[in-house]
């Protein structure tokens, strides 16, 4: 059985060249969380929209979050649970706790919760992400009880990274699915 994928973009949405957009096209069993304001994110409104999408889940689901959406997911999980969520891939988390790495208007997503996640998860980081240091991404993965993988020099793992269908990420997805109870 292939689980549902809930695609959760970060700041600015995921444009047509973003791997999340390619995955949305590739995987028929995927849906995307839509935010009202992609450019001026407010944690409470984004949490509301994420919660609405999660409440509609009727099958085993993997959360696929990128950048600011990683913090969003972690905030949601610190206050909520849904038995349909069986895992998460958390790609290039934005360090909203760090003024050095993220703009001030994202500080409403801070502090990033540090609770262990209740299901298998993977944090994907790079050596040259301007929004988080590799060490901080590893620290967050440890705090959340997540596996961690360093994919090298792929920047913020966004449209500029030119990953298209991001086959390496699809392998990570398959490995994560294997760790779930499906």
N, C-alpha and C positions, 0 to 999 in steps of 0.2 A: 504494500500500500504506500502510495506517495502522499505525504502530508500536504495540507494547504500551506501556502506561503503568504504571510502578511508583510508586504513591502512597506517600510516606514522611512520615508525620506527625511533629510535634515533641512537646514536653512536653505532657502531658495528653491526647494523641490529638487527633483532629479530630472535634469533635462534629457532630451532625446538621445544624447551620446553617453549618458550615464549607464553603468552596468545594471543598476536597478531597473531602469526602463527597458533594457534588453531582456532582463529576467522576466519582467511583467509580460512581455510579448512571448517569450519562449515557454513559460510554464502556464498552461491553461488553468491550473489550480491555484492561481495567485490573484490577490487583490491588493490595492494600494490605499493607505490611509491618506485622506485629503485634509489639508489644513486651510483655514479661512485666510490666514495671512502668512505667507511663506517668508516674507522679508523682515517682518517685525514680530518674531515669535514671542508669545506669552505662555509661560508654562501652564497656567491653569486652563487656558483655552485649548492648547495642544493636548493636554491630558484628557480633557472632555472629548475631543474628537477621536483620540486613540481609544478611549474607553468605549465610545459608541461603536467603533469598528470591531473591537474585541468582543463586545456583547453579542454581535451578530454571528460569531464563530459557531459552527455546528459540527466541526470535524477536527481531528488532530492538526495542529498548526505550528509552524516554525516562524518565529519573528525574525525579519531580515531588516535590521536597522543600520543606518549610516549616519555618521557624524553627530550632529546635535540630537538626532533621533535616538541615539544610544542613551544619552542622559534622560531623554523622555521615557524610554522603556524602563530604565532603572527606577525612575521616580514612580512610574505606574506600579511596578512590581513591589515597591516598598509599601504600598497602600492597598494593593488588590491582588487577586489571584483568579485564574480561570483554568479549569481542568483540561480545556482543549489545547492550551499552550503546552507543547512538549519539548521545546527547545528554542534557542536564539543564536543567530549569527550577528555579532555586534562589530561592525566594520568602521575602522578609523574614528574612534570616539573623539569628540571635540572636548578639550579640557576646559570646561566652563568655569572651573575654579581658578584658572590661571589668567590674569590680565596680560601676561606675556604671550599667550597663545590664542586667546579669543577676545573679541571686542566687548566693551562694557555692556552693550545692550543684551548680551546673552547671559549676564550674571543672574537673571531671574531663574535660570536653570540650575544655579549653584545653591548649596553644595551638592555634589554628586553623592547619592547614597552608596553605602559600602556593604550592604547586606548580601549574604550568599544567595544566589539564585536557586529556585526550587526545581530546576531541570537542567539537563546538559546544555552547555553554551560554549561558544568560541568567540574570543576577541581577536580581530585581525588588525595588526599594526604594521607600520613601515618605519624605515630608518630616516625618512626625509619628509615627514608630515609636519607642516607648519602649524597645525592646530593642536598637536600633542607631541610630547617627546616619547621616544620608544620606551624609556624607563617608566614613564607615567602610565602608558598603555599597559605595560606588563604588571604594574602595581594594581591597576584597576581590575585586570583579569584575575589576579590573585585574590583580591578582596571579594570579588563576586563568585569565586570558586570556578571560574571559567578556564578552559584551555586557552592557550595563546599561541599564535603563529605570527612570525615576522616575515612579510613577503618582500622585503628588500626595499628597493628604490622605486616605489610606486606612488610617492606623494601622498595626497589625501584620499586616494582610491576613489576618485570622482571622475567627472567627464574629461578633465585634463589628463587623466591617466590613460585614456584611450583603451580601456579594457574590453569594450563591447560586451560579449556574452560572458566574459570572465570565467573561462573554463576552469582555472585553478580554484576559483571560488565555488564553482559547482562541485568540484571534488570535495572541498571542505563541507559543503552542504550534505553530500552523500555520507561522509564520515560522521557528521553530526546525527543524521537520521539513524545510522547504525547504532548509535549510543542510546537511542530512545527505546521505548517499549513497543514500538510498532512491529 
